[in-house]
């Protein structure tokens, strides 16, 4: 029997109240060289997260004691660098958006295949280290928009825009080529992973959330959807 690929011993916390799903996830993760712990309630999950500082958290939205969205919000506050993937049986897109807004990095709709989950985790974990190129890069200026890669800050005029990690990376991908159409495939490769395995709906949800955050400004930068192709960050119009 071949050994599972090395994961560097990443710690994964599963917060899931369904016994079948919880046991399946814990066993599957351990078989693939992850250190996996399992909590059946939000309260227990929060306590374990504080104690073990996991690298990855798989979070069910439908928990018996605390709403999963609130758990995601508290986890993101306490563990800003953890990868949070929400697991949901809810079919409404608004539930996914709320979960991502609360601080999750991605989501998987139930039922899902363990192979898909493992591929998704590998893709995310490959993307997490910050490269020297980013830390040394000059800020990107597009009109009143300033994207500072080294500080991971976004400014519109004199106001700072609070962006989640994937929203920030998506904006960087667009702002790096203002006025140029960027394909969905290129965005998925840059923001998620060149070997991304699974639905690209995460891109649409993240883009909608990014637009919402930028829209609070009086004159927000405009991101145009190019049907069947991708997106374009528009250059500011000259007065």
Steps between C-alpha positions, in 0.01 A plus 500: 500500500640841403537763770278810479673817381667703774294788635767630733297380798235773471249497782138480389202559727165361383197665662208283392204362698415216260670184629533334160651804331722582797647151528546474123682833484723429798598156369556625146714792613713283726548249217642787295753607764304786657473532877121500533286583802120495506251708697126440492387845620596859436597557861730199509646599164581851618669363812705248299598767248627727774694212655656347187518792252414285194625583152169400342144503633215314328187659638141382467256792487214304661627443854271413794617765748648799317424612145790405273525854364562635849758226560675600175505863608653417837753260349615760249542755780704262716691318222557753219740272311296179511340360186123475562284294265128491574301183437136567426188312398323832451419557134445877508797700371433766764606252770831446322553875464425557870745225594774647283428849633539362853859406418499164323740454209294252302202265519393151398138404448384170652515227392860520383769250408803464728728508195360841404547629854863382516577655161342826611705505820822435311421784263435744784803395702730541200382860468542611859872593531572863406769517236799731509372656177186618677677633809742703284241624250410865462138599576262487204323829414183510290343842536410547867550129564825394665578131553803449724623141459773519763265630771195316355294819521246651265431874498239702314604861536565547871276210607623146564285217363494187716532198269510128569813320370341366180329833428837674532675252271219528245529879500879472458452273198270756336683816608829362368351529149252793509292537187593148387258208486609219734354155437328293765767235455780749565325633810443150637866411437636814666261536794434133578742267321612403151392144579162602642259209515130573532236761429590860410189628680732608781640762259153644435413513870834661589464753217151594618633552852794708373268724301278546803793611716628742237152641437498680837728763349351808331672420170602132516716341231284321245545129431332392177375146447590363158255218438664177394847645561575662836529845657666839441591773749417818315746786477371822661337740258689820439321820611 
